[in-house]
Amino acid sequence: MNINQLMKQAQVMQKKMQEAQEQIEQMEVTGTSGGGMVSIVMNGKGAAKSIKIDPKVIDATDKEMLEDLIVAAINDAKAKSEEESGKKMSDLTGGLNLPAGFKMPF
């Protein structure tokens, strides 16, 4: 393989990376807690887009429970976002043998 072929492959990979990043940013995941009483919608970059709270969990005498449910829903959404992003990037890198823990984009 010559240098021109390598450069073309690098350009194709760069374009695919940009497309994957755009898809990830547009992706939406929903994290929930309390059996769905609290839900958070987050994009693939981890930015929260909306939150829904069932009025049944709003109790002025137990605000700690609501705070815990919100944190749990955020963590659930973040984990789902990371999983989906990882799948997209894995699809992109296909046969590349990347070291464990290696994250793309750089």
C-alpha positions, 0 to 999 in steps of 0.5 A: 500500500502506498502513501496515496492510498493511506491518505485516501483511507485517512480522509474517508475515515475522517469523514465517517468520524464526522458523520458518526459524531453528528449522528451521536449528537442528534441521538436521544436517550431517555434515562428513568428512575423510580419505575418511570416516575422521573425521566430525563432525555439526553442527547448523545453528547450528554446534554440534558434536553428535558426532564419529566417528574410525576407529581406523585413523587413531589413531596416537600417533606422528602425532597431528598428522595426526589433529588436521588431519583433525578440523579439516578435518572441522569446517570441512567441516561448518561450510561445509555448515551455512552452505550449507544455512542460506543456502538456507533463508534464501534460500527465505524472502527469495525475491524480496527484493533484499538487498545482497550480504553481507547476512545474516539474521537481523540 
